[in-house]
Amino acid sequence: MGYTPERFMADSGITSDEVEAEKRRMLEEIRLHELKRHASGAIPVGRHGTEDRESPMPSRTHGPQPCR
């Protein structure tokens, strides 16, 4: 059995509220960084606010494709 995040929290005295607060802070920092990159033109934005670059999934914006 490995060292779990729960065990680490118990050993170090960190509460789940502190972990959640840090998660929210980090996610907000990431969001602001992405907004800055979009505003600078470094990342093209698609119609749904996602990157247009090399999506791993084919676009389905034109409905289902016929079988060949």
C-alpha positions, -999 to +999 in steps of 0.1 A: +000+000+000+014+034-010+015+068+007-019+083+000-028+120-002-051+115+028-022+100+049+001+129+038-026+154+050-029+137+083+008+135+088+014+171+079-016+187+096-031+200+064-069+201+063-092+193+034-104+229+034-068+241+029-064+217+000-096+228-016-087+265-012-053+258-029-070+240-057-093+269-063-064+294-062-043+273-087-073+268-111-079+306-111-042+312-117-043+288-147-075+304-160-059+339-158-028+326-176-049+311-204-068+344-208-036+363-211-023+339-238-056+342-257-056+380-254-020+382-267-030+361-298-007+332-288-036+308-290-063+309-316-097+305-301-124+283-318-161+288-317-165+271-283-135+289-266-112+259-273-080+258-291-082+253-329-049+235-331-046+198-340-076+185-321-072+147-313-109+142-322-124+150-356-148+179-358-185+169-356-198+204-365-214+193-398-235+163-385-228+126-389-207+114-418-222+089-442-208+053-442-185+045-471 
